Amino acid sequence: MKYVNARTILPIDLVEELQKYIQAGYIYIPAAGKKKRWGERSGYRTELHLRNEGIRQRYVSGCTIEELSTQYALSAHAIKKIIYQKS
C-alpha cells in the first residue's frame, strides 16, 4: 500500500469535502470486492472447523467432556459449546 496525494487523483471539490472531516491525516480506502471472513486467508477457520468436528466425533464415540477437555486443552465449558453447537 502506498500513499498518494489526494489532489493528484481526486477532484478538487471532493478533496475539499474530505478536508471538512480530516485535515493533514491519512485515510485508508479499502479495495473493492468481497471481504474475506476471519481466518479464511490463513486457513485457521478451516483448522478450527476440523478440530471441532473431531471433538464431536470423539464425544459421540464415548469420550467424556473431561477427557476431551484435557486432550484439547480447552475448558469443559468450551467443549460443551462445541458439542452442542448447531452445525
PyMOL commands that place a pseudoatom at each C-alpha (Angstrom):
pseudoatom trace, name=CA, resn=MET, resi=1, chain=A, elem=C, hetatm=0, pos=[0.000, 0.000, 0.000]
pseudoatom trace, name=CA, resn=LYS, resi=2, chain=A, elem=C, hetatm=0, pos=[1.454, 3.339, -0.966]
pseudoatom trace, name=CA, resn=TYR, resi=3, chain=A, elem=C, hetatm=0, pos=[0.410, 6.835, -0.028]
pseudoatom trace, name=CA, resn=VAL, resi=4, chain=A, elem=C, hetatm=0, pos=[-0.814, 9.167, -2.758]
pseudoatom trace, name=CA, resn=ASN, resi=5, chain=A, elem=C, hetatm=0, pos=[-1.606, 12.871, -2.512]
pseudoatom trace, name=CA, resn=ALA, resi=6, chain=A, elem=C, hetatm=0, pos=[-5.388, 13.191, -2.810]
pseudoatom trace, name=CA, resn=ARG, resi=7, chain=A, elem=C, hetatm=0, pos=[-5.078, 16.287, -5.023]
pseudoatom trace, name=CA, resn=THR, resi=8, chain=A, elem=C, hetatm=0, pos=[-3.332, 14.257, -7.704]
pseudoatom trace, name=CA, resn=ILE, resi=9, chain=A, elem=C, hetatm=0, pos=[-6.110, 11.679, -8.059]
pseudoatom trace, name=CA, resn=LEU, resi=10, chain=A, elem=C, hetatm=0, pos=[-9.368, 13.209, -6.769]
pseudoatom trace, name=CA, resn=PRO, resi=11, chain=A, elem=C, hetatm=0, pos=[-11.472, 16.132, -7.998]
pseudoatom trace, name=CA, resn=ILE, resi=12, chain=A, elem=C, hetatm=0, pos=[-10.792, 19.322, -6.002]
pseudoatom trace, name=CA, resn=ASP, resi=13, chain=A, elem=C, hetatm=0, pos=[-14.383, 19.560, -4.702]
pseudoatom trace, name=CA, resn=LEU, resi=14, chain=A, elem=C, hetatm=0, pos=[-14.109, 16.028, -3.294]
pseudoatom trace, name=CA, resn=VAL, resi=15, chain=A, elem=C, hetatm=0, pos=[-10.792, 16.915, -1.633]
pseudoatom trace, name=CA, resn=GLU, resi=16, chain=A, elem=C, hetatm=0, pos=[-12.400, 19.992, -0.069]
pseudoatom trace, name=CA, resn=GLU, resi=17, chain=A, elem=C, hetatm=0, pos=[-15.307, 17.878, 1.178]
pseudoatom trace, name=CA, resn=LEU, resi=18, chain=A, elem=C, hetatm=0, pos=[-12.908, 15.358, 2.739]
pseudoatom trace, name=CA, resn=GLN, resi=19, chain=A, elem=C, hetatm=0, pos=[-10.992, 18.198, 4.418]
pseudoatom trace, name=CA, resn=LYS, resi=20, chain=A, elem=C, hetatm=0, pos=[-14.136, 19.006, 6.401]
pseudoatom trace, name=CA, resn=TYR, resi=21, chain=A, elem=C, hetatm=0, pos=[-13.682, 15.661, 8.176]
pseudoatom trace, name=CA, resn=ILE, resi=22, chain=A, elem=C, hetatm=0, pos=[-9.911, 15.224, 8.275]
pseudoatom trace, name=CA, resn=GLN, resi=23, chain=A, elem=C, hetatm=0, pos=[-7.007, 17.571, 7.638]
pseudoatom trace, name=CA, resn=ALA, resi=24, chain=A, elem=C, hetatm=0, pos=[-3.390, 16.559, 7.113]
pseudoatom trace, name=CA, resn=GLY, resi=25, chain=A, elem=C, hetatm=0, pos=[-4.141, 12.970, 8.081]
pseudoatom trace, name=CA, resn=TYR, resi=26, chain=A, elem=C, hetatm=0, pos=[-4.279, 9.592, 6.420]
pseudoatom trace, name=CA, resn=ILE, resi=27, chain=A, elem=C, hetatm=0, pos=[-7.405, 7.883, 5.131]
pseudoatom trace, name=CA, resn=TYR, resi=28, chain=A, elem=C, hetatm=0, pos=[-7.467, 4.182, 4.380]
pseudoatom trace, name=CA, resn=ILE, resi=29, chain=A, elem=C, hetatm=0, pos=[-9.601, 3.281, 1.367]
pseudoatom trace, name=CA, resn=PRO, resi=30, chain=A, elem=C, hetatm=0, pos=[-10.130, -0.490, 1.193]
pseudoatom trace, name=CA, resn=ALA, resi=31, chain=A, elem=C, hetatm=0, pos=[-10.064, -2.302, -2.111]
pseudoatom trace, name=CA, resn=ALA, resi=32, chain=A, elem=C, hetatm=0, pos=[-13.386, -3.001, -3.752]
pseudoatom trace, name=CA, resn=GLY, resi=33, chain=A, elem=C, hetatm=0, pos=[-14.668, -6.535, -3.627]
pseudoatom trace, name=CA, resn=LYS, resi=34, chain=A, elem=C, hetatm=0, pos=[-15.838, -9.097, -1.154]
pseudoatom trace, name=CA, resn=LYS, resi=35, chain=A, elem=C, hetatm=0, pos=[-14.117, -9.060, 2.218]
pseudoatom trace, name=CA, resn=LYS, resi=36, chain=A, elem=C, hetatm=0, pos=[-12.929, -12.422, 3.495]
pseudoatom trace, name=CA, resn=ARG, resi=37, chain=A, elem=C, hetatm=0, pos=[-14.197, -13.640, 6.825]
pseudoatom trace, name=CA, resn=TRP, resi=38, chain=A, elem=C, hetatm=0, pos=[-11.938, -14.006, 9.832]
pseudoatom trace, name=CA, resn=GLY, resi=39, chain=A, elem=C, hetatm=0, pos=[-9.457, -16.870, 9.431]
pseudoatom trace, name=CA, resn=GLU, resi=40, chain=A, elem=C, hetatm=0, pos=[-10.184, -17.599, 5.763]
pseudoatom trace, name=CA, resn=ARG, resi=41, chain=A, elem=C, hetatm=0, pos=[-6.930, -16.191, 4.433]
pseudoatom trace, name=CA, resn=SER, resi=42, chain=A, elem=C, hetatm=0, pos=[-4.709, -18.055, 6.898]
pseudoatom trace, name=CA, resn=GLY, resi=43, chain=A, elem=C, hetatm=0, pos=[-6.752, -21.256, 6.881]
pseudoatom trace, name=CA, resn=TYR, resi=44, chain=A, elem=C, hetatm=0, pos=[-7.295, -21.122, 10.644]
pseudoatom trace, name=CA, resn=ARG, resi=45, chain=A, elem=C, hetatm=0, pos=[-11.081, -21.100, 10.215]
pseudoatom trace, name=CA, resn=THR, resi=46, chain=A, elem=C, hetatm=0, pos=[-10.912, -24.476, 8.429]
pseudoatom trace, name=CA, resn=GLU, resi=47, chain=A, elem=C, hetatm=0, pos=[-8.486, -25.777, 11.041]
pseudoatom trace, name=CA, resn=LEU, resi=48, chain=A, elem=C, hetatm=0, pos=[-10.905, -24.906, 13.871]
pseudoatom trace, name=CA, resn=HIS, resi=49, chain=A, elem=C, hetatm=0, pos=[-13.812, -26.472, 11.989]
pseudoatom trace, name=CA, resn=LEU, resi=50, chain=A, elem=C, hetatm=0, pos=[-11.893, -29.739, 11.597]
pseudoatom trace, name=CA, resn=ARG, resi=51, chain=A, elem=C, hetatm=0, pos=[-10.855, -29.679, 15.268]
pseudoatom trace, name=CA, resn=ASN, resi=52, chain=A, elem=C, hetatm=0, pos=[-14.454, -29.125, 16.378]
pseudoatom trace, name=CA, resn=GLU, resi=53, chain=A, elem=C, hetatm=0, pos=[-15.714, -31.943, 14.153]
pseudoatom trace, name=CA, resn=GLY, resi=54, chain=A, elem=C, hetatm=0, pos=[-13.094, -34.212, 15.718]
pseudoatom trace, name=CA, resn=ILE, resi=55, chain=A, elem=C, hetatm=0, pos=[-14.277, -33.229, 19.189]
pseudoatom trace, name=CA, resn=ARG, resi=56, chain=A, elem=C, hetatm=0, pos=[-17.896, -34.020, 18.274]
pseudoatom trace, name=CA, resn=GLN, resi=57, chain=A, elem=C, hetatm=0, pos=[-16.962, -37.396, 16.779]
pseudoatom trace, name=CA, resn=ARG, resi=58, chain=A, elem=C, hetatm=0, pos=[-14.920, -38.390, 19.826]
pseudoatom trace, name=CA, resn=TYR, resi=59, chain=A, elem=C, hetatm=0, pos=[-17.774, -37.354, 22.121]
pseudoatom trace, name=CA, resn=VAL, resi=60, chain=A, elem=C, hetatm=0, pos=[-20.251, -39.492, 20.153]
pseudoatom trace, name=CA, resn=SER, resi=61, chain=A, elem=C, hetatm=0, pos=[-17.727, -42.367, 20.295]
pseudoatom trace, name=CA, resn=GLY, resi=62, chain=A, elem=C, hetatm=0, pos=[-17.816, -42.288, 24.079]
pseudoatom trace, name=CA, resn=CYS, resi=63, chain=A, elem=C, hetatm=0, pos=[-15.179, -39.817, 25.291]
pseudoatom trace, name=CA, resn=THR, resi=64, chain=A, elem=C, hetatm=0, pos=[-16.264, -37.767, 28.277]
pseudoatom trace, name=CA, resn=ILE, resi=65, chain=A, elem=C, hetatm=0, pos=[-16.230, -33.989, 28.362]
pseudoatom trace, name=CA, resn=GLU, resi=66, chain=A, elem=C, hetatm=0, pos=[-13.442, -34.093, 30.950]
pseudoatom trace, name=CA, resn=GLU, resi=67, chain=A, elem=C, hetatm=0, pos=[-11.279, -36.318, 28.720]
pseudoatom trace, name=CA, resn=LEU, resi=68, chain=A, elem=C, hetatm=0, pos=[-11.841, -34.054, 25.723]
pseudoatom trace, name=CA, resn=SER, resi=69, chain=A, elem=C, hetatm=0, pos=[-11.082, -31.018, 27.854]
pseudoatom trace, name=CA, resn=THR, resi=70, chain=A, elem=C, hetatm=0, pos=[-7.711, -32.490, 28.801]
pseudoatom trace, name=CA, resn=GLN, resi=71, chain=A, elem=C, hetatm=0, pos=[-6.853, -33.744, 25.296]
pseudoatom trace, name=CA, resn=TYR, resi=72, chain=A, elem=C, hetatm=0, pos=[-7.623, -30.438, 23.569]
pseudoatom trace, name=CA, resn=ALA, resi=73, chain=A, elem=C, hetatm=0, pos=[-6.511, -28.110, 26.402]
pseudoatom trace, name=CA, resn=LEU, resi=74, chain=A, elem=C, hetatm=0, pos=[-9.926, -26.446, 26.489]
pseudoatom trace, name=CA, resn=SER, resi=75, chain=A, elem=C, hetatm=0, pos=[-12.291, -25.794, 29.375]
pseudoatom trace, name=CA, resn=ALA, resi=76, chain=A, elem=C, hetatm=0, pos=[-15.231, -28.109, 29.917]
pseudoatom trace, name=CA, resn=HIS, resi=77, chain=A, elem=C, hetatm=0, pos=[-17.493, -25.157, 29.111]
pseudoatom trace, name=CA, resn=ALA, resi=78, chain=A, elem=C, hetatm=0, pos=[-15.766, -24.645, 25.724]
pseudoatom trace, name=CA, resn=ILE, resi=79, chain=A, elem=C, hetatm=0, pos=[-16.088, -28.365, 24.933]
pseudoatom trace, name=CA, resn=LYS, resi=80, chain=A, elem=C, hetatm=0, pos=[-19.816, -28.260, 25.763]
pseudoatom trace, name=CA, resn=LYS, resi=81, chain=A, elem=C, hetatm=0, pos=[-20.297, -25.242, 23.488]
pseudoatom trace, name=CA, resn=ILE, resi=82, chain=A, elem=C, hetatm=0, pos=[-18.616, -27.124, 20.635]
pseudoatom trace, name=CA, resn=ILE, resi=83, chain=A, elem=C, hetatm=0, pos=[-20.559, -30.348, 21.222]
pseudoatom trace, name=CA, resn=TYR, resi=84, chain=A, elem=C, hetatm=0, pos=[-23.982, -28.720, 21.462]
pseudoatom trace, name=CA, resn=GLN, resi=85, chain=A, elem=C, hetatm=0, pos=[-23.369, -26.180, 18.697]
pseudoatom trace, name=CA, resn=LYS, resi=86, chain=A, elem=C, hetatm=0, pos=[-25.657, -26.483, 15.686]
pseudoatom trace, name=CA, resn=SER, resi=87, chain=A, elem=C, hetatm=0, pos=[-23.605, -27.199, 12.586]
for i in range(1, 87): cmd.bond("trace and resi %d" % i, "trace and resi %d" % (i + 1))
show_as sticks, trace
zoom trace
